[in-house]
């Protein structure tokens, strides 16, 4: 098997892409090969893959190790890594996994995980046809989402929010406010069960991709709003207009800066955002609190939610969606649902 070796390993720049060898049914890694690998990583088993397939889902995490992880998006695979040794290990183990399960993979992309957000770069092709379009689609719960490996660091769908999107569909809310909407996956999930949605994001391009996701699922955008602006500016404006929502999604980035230079830091500003969101939440409504900030886990979100409820003189209860079968404990986004009474 050919393994790509980067000339600039710290930046994760790709060399010439190669095609993964075709799967050989029944082939297993030799004892010598197994012994040369680090401690065995846990890869998604056949039963879980078949369950995802039956549920209309082909976007999920395949494997997680301390130095990286592997995710599937339809027929494409994305390897995220902190070191080139982790990347090479995951490439090799991916080959064995694919061979064992007979899974068809068209292309493999690599994405270096830098320590600083400003050093983030878009994924690079490691294996596959370099002439193919970098845009593809993936499915989740029989909904289709556009995936773009050339648009930036993130490819279009955060798969660690799968159970939360499922909860949105099961709740069948009437009006959903999607803050920091990115490509509007929560809005698509809500619209698929008849909800009216408002999606807010600083990026016009992300919202345009959100409109495309609506189209991919034959959902008209009529009756849905896409607002390219700062969430901290729009939310108070909606409150002044007296708007109410029975579901609000708060999944902010760890840090962002608006076009006007205004910054958002999740550790400092999430509490204020939640307080403002409570003013927009209808009676018996619910709010998703979610973050990837490593210092603000579920317990921290719960403490913040209880404090904001007390200040707002409202009552509510907290709950979490089921654990994801493809994510080890304490990986992925930290999420808590706040249901008001």
Secondary structure, 3 states (H helix, E strand, C coil): CCCCCCCCCCCCCCCCCECCCCCCCCCCCCHHHHHHCCCCCCECCHHHHHHHHHCCCCEEEEEEECCEEEEEECCEEEEEECCHHHHHHHHHHHHHHHHHHCCCCCEEEEEECCCCHHHCCCCEEEECCCCCCCEEEEEECCEEEEEECCCCCCCCCCHHHHHHHHHHHHHCCCEEEEECCCCCHHHHHHHCCCCEEEEEECCHHHHHHHHHHHHHCCCCCCCCEEEECCHHHHHHHHHHCCCCEEEEEEECCCEEECCCCCEEEHHHHHHHHHHHHHHHEEEEEEEEEEECCCCCCHHHHHHHHHHHHHHHCCCEEEECCCCCCCCCCCCCCEEEEEEEC
